[in-house]
Structures are given as structure tokens and as C-alpha cells.
Amino acid sequence: MSLTSSIGAGASHWTYMAALLAERLARVIAANEIRTNDIPLAARSDAEKFFMLARAGAGKSLSENASASISAFVIASDVLRMTERSPLESREEVLWHLDEFDRFLQQVEEPRTLTGEELRVAEKLRNFFVRLQEEGEAELYAESIHGEEQPYGFPLF
């Protein structure tokens, strides 16, 4: 299933950021600590922008680009539904996870050993970015074989 949306930037827009952060978070998790420069500032900024757009798309705040915000919320919601063990039943649950991820990213500049809770969030965030990367790559593949962006939910074949 591709998470492409015809109303804004699809999952492929976020593929590189997701791949880089998934790989860097895997290192953080393996070491059970955050070291200086483990998470590149530019990638962290892109992730924070994605979460900000997704929150705006949920009606949490105003956005200058409503279509990109709605698209980011749809993508984030779908990725969370694919990665969470229990089903998400409301917009508020999606926003809670996005806020949790954003809080973690805001604290990655401080080198330290991870607490059990931080490790749990890092693992969830890594899984989120792995799935976002996979969906972005699937979207890029679909675009390459079909020659154009596919509308949300359009089957590959």
C-alpha cells in the first residue's frame, strides 16, 4: 500500500530523512546512549517539520500549506497504525504519539545514557521511520513504473 496523497507531499518526500533517522536511531538503541552528533541537525529539523505539519493537518494548529499538512497527518496516521501493536482509534492518539516522538527528538543533542522510557520511545520512533522509508520507497517505485504520482490508496497493479 502506498501512502501517496494527491493533496500534498507524499511519503516519498520524506524517504531520505526517514532512512537516515532510522539508521541513526538503530545506532543509538544498540549503544543505549546518545552521543554528540548521533542525530544530524538537518534530519532532526526535517522530522520536526514533518511532525509539525502532521499536527497542523489534524487541526492542532494553523498551517500555511494545508494540503501538505493534511498529507503529513494521513501519512503519519497510516504509518503509526502499521507500527503500533494496538490499534489507534482517534486523532488524539495519533497526536499523542507524534508529540512523544517530537519530545524525544528535541532532547537528542544532550549526550547521555538512555533511560528505559527513552529506549522504548527510540525503538518506536525507529520503527516509525523504517516504515515511513518503506512506504516512500514503494511510492517512488509506483511512480517510476506508472510514470506519475499515484492517488492515495491506488493499488500498484
N, C-alpha and C positions, 0 to 999 in steps of 0.2 A: 504494500500500500504506500503510495506516495503522499507526502504531506503538502504538496504544492497547492497554493491557493491563487486563484486568479485575481484576487483583490489586493495583492501586495507581494512583498518578497517572500519567496518560498523557502523551504528548508535548505535548498542548495546554497542560498545566500550565506548561510551560517556554517557551512560544512568545514571550512578550514579552521575557524575558531573552535568548533566543537572537537575536531580531530586533535588539535594542539592541546586543548584543555583536558581532554580525556587521557592523552598520553602523559601529560604533566601531573595530573591528579593520580594516575597509577603509580608514578614515582613517589609522590607524597605519601600515598597509602602504604606502599611497600616499606618505606623508611619510617613510617609512623611519626613523621615530623615535617614541618615546613621549614625550608631553608631559604636564605636570601635568593631572590630571582627564580624560585621554583616555578612561579606562575608569572609569565610575561605580562607587563602592564597593559600592552595593547590588546592582548587576548582577553584579559580581565575586563578592560573597558568595553570591548565588544559584547562580552557576556552580560555585563551590567546594562548595556544599551538594549540587548535582547529582552532581558527581564523587565526593564522599564517599559518597553514597547508592549510587552505581553500584559503587564498590569494595566496600562492605558487601554489596551484592547478589551479588557474585562470591565471597563468603565470605572476603573480605580482613579484615573486622573485624565487630564486633557492631553491630547497629542496633536502635533502639527500635521502628522501623517496618519490619518485614521485608518486607511487601508493597510498600511504596514503594521499598525498596532493590532488590528483585528487578526491579521495573518499570523503575527507572532503569538497571539493568545491561542489561536487554533492549533498552531504547531506545538506550543508548549503543553497545552492540554492533552493533545494526542500522544506526545512523547511520554508525558507523565503517566497516562493511562496504560501505556505499553510497558513501563518500567516499574510501576508500583505493584506490590503484591496484593493489595486490597483495592477494590475499585474506587475511583474518585467520583463522588456523587454530586458535587456542587462546585460552582465557580469559586467559592470561598476556600475550598480545599486546595484547588489549583493555586490560588493566590498565596495560601499559607506555605506551600512547597516553594514557590518562586521567591517569597520573602526569606525563607530559610536558606535557600541557595545564595541569594544576594548577600545576606548577613555573613555567610561563610566567606564569600569572595572578598568582602570588604576587610576581612581580617587576615588575609594571606601574606601581607607584607611583613608581618611580625614573626620572625623565626621562633619556633617553639616545638615541643613535643605535643602531638595531638592528644586531646582528651578522648575518652570513649565516645562521647557525643559528637565531637568534631570528626572523628574517624567514620562514624555512621553517616554523617552528612556528606563527607568527602566521597564515600562509596556511592551514595545515592546520586550525588552530582556527577560523578564519573559515569555511572550507568546512564544518566540522562544525556550526557554529551556523546557517549558511544552511540546511543540510539538516534540522536539528532544527526550525527555524522552519517550513520547508515541510511537514514531517510533522505538526507541531502544527496548522497551518492546515488541512491535509487532514482531520485528526481532528475539528476543530471543525466543518468543513463536513459531514462524515459525521453527526456528532451532530445538526446542525441539520436535515438532511433526513430522518433516521431517528427523531429525537426522543429518542434515548438514546445512551449511550456504547456503542460497538461493541466486541465482544471482539477481542482481538489476532488479527490475520490475517484478520478478516472482510472479505470484498470489499465495496466501496462499493455496487456494483449487482449 
